[in-house]
Amino acid sequence: MKVTYYGHSCFLVETAQARLLIDPFLTDNPLASVAAADVKCDYVLLSHGHEDHTCDALEIAKANDATIVANYEIAEYFGAKGAKSHGMNPGGGHDFPFGRVKLTIAHHTSSLNAGLNPIYLGVPCGIIVEADGKRLYHAGDTALFLDMQLIGKGGLDLALLPIGDNFTMGPADALDALDLLRPRLAAPMHFNTWPPIAQDPQAFVAAAAERGHIVKALNPGDTLVV
């Protein structure tokens, strides 16, 4: 399993049978390492509705004839706009040709057009991908929650965790999340895109190491093999 970081919370996960794009936020992301038009994928996985996780989902899905996988409301929303979609909900899993996707709980919100006319798009989720004999957890935007110990119970090869604070877990809570999840490897996400979520990822790496965790801080465009 090959994982490439595109910035913010967006990752391309390449398995033996498919390319999965998670939470595409590229066009309006000042730190994005790739343009939406250049992304090739077979599936688009979305953790929740906020624009910094979905803004390029429709364009990319249509351009690639890719299937959007998300909670039921998000899947129906983009399905009504012409995308192929597969709706799910927390606790549910589905076997796809490349492997299995399961949605977990996440403590956050989920909407589009938040201003005066918000469109609420179901509950936020975390995403577990099982493929090529590996197990990846993308936590989405979430606060710390004790049930993370259940997510880690099946073993995790890679955990992708927000550390930005303000909207999600900050570094201190993300360290506690590592204690609950016990992944073989972790990488921080959802940081440094804007001033309110500015963090030092290398400080997080060092603090995690003191607790016995291996964390790799990725720059946009970096790739790792799980």
GIBELKA-V451218 format. One record per backbone hydrogen bond with DSSP energy under -1.0 kcal/mol. CO is the residue of the C=O (numbers start at 1). NH is the residue of the N-H. E is the energy in kcal/mol with one decimal. If there is no record, write none. Layout:
co: {CO/CO}
nh: {NH/NH}
e: {E/E}
This chain:
co: {1/2/3/4/5/6/7/8/10/11/12/13/14/18/19/19/20/21/22/24/26/29/35/36/42/43/44/45/47/50/51/54/56/57/58/59/60/61/67/68/69/70/71/72/73/74/75/76/78/79/84/86/88/89/92/94/99/100/101/102/103/104/110/112/119/126/127/128/129/130/131/134/135/135/136/137/138/142/145/146/147/147/148/152/156/158/159/160/161/165/169/170/171/172/173/174/175/176/177/178/185/186/187/189/194/195/197/200/201/202/203/204/205/206/208/209/214/219/222/224}
nh: {226/14/224/12/221/33/10/190/6/22/4/20/2/15/42/43/13/45/11/56/29/32/38/39/67/21/69/23/125/53/55/57/60/61/62/63/64/66/44/86/46/88/75/76/77/78/79/80/83/82/68/70/72/92/103/101/96/130/94/128/91/126/121/119/112/104/138/102/136/100/134/131/157/158/129/160/127/169/148/149/150/151/152/155/184/137/187/139/189/167/165/174/175/176/177/178/179/180/181/182/159/216/161/163/197/198/192/204/205/206/207/208/209/210/213/212/186/222/5/3}
e: {-3.0/-3.4/-2.7/-2.6/-3.9/-1.2/-2.4/-2.4/-2.8/-3.1/-2.6/-3.4/-2.4/-3.1/-3.0/-1.8/-3.6/-3.1/-1.3/-1.7/-1.2/-1.4/-1.6/-1.3/-1.8/-2.7/-3.0/-2.7/-2.2/-2.1/-2.0/-1.9/-2.4/-2.6/-2.5/-2.3/-1.8/-2.4/-2.6/-3.0/-2.4/-2.1/-2.7/-2.5/-2.3/-2.5/-2.1/-2.3/-2.2/-1.6/-2.9/-1.6/-1.8/-2.4/-2.3/-2.3/-3.6/-2.9/-2.3/-3.0/-3.2/-1.4/-1.9/-2.9/-2.0/-2.1/-3.2/-2.3/-2.9/-2.5/-2.4/-1.6/-2.5/-1.4/-2.6/-3.0/-3.1/-2.1/-1.7/-1.9/-1.3/-1.4/-2.1/-2.1/-2.6/-2.5/-2.3/-2.4/-2.2/-2.9/-2.3/-2.4/-2.0/-1.5/-2.2/-1.9/-1.6/-1.5/-2.8/-2.8/-1.7/-2.7/-2.1/-2.0/-1.7/-1.8/-2.6/-1.5/-2.2/-2.3/-2.4/-2.5/-2.0/-1.5/-2.4/-1.5/-1.5/-2.8/-2.6/-3.1}
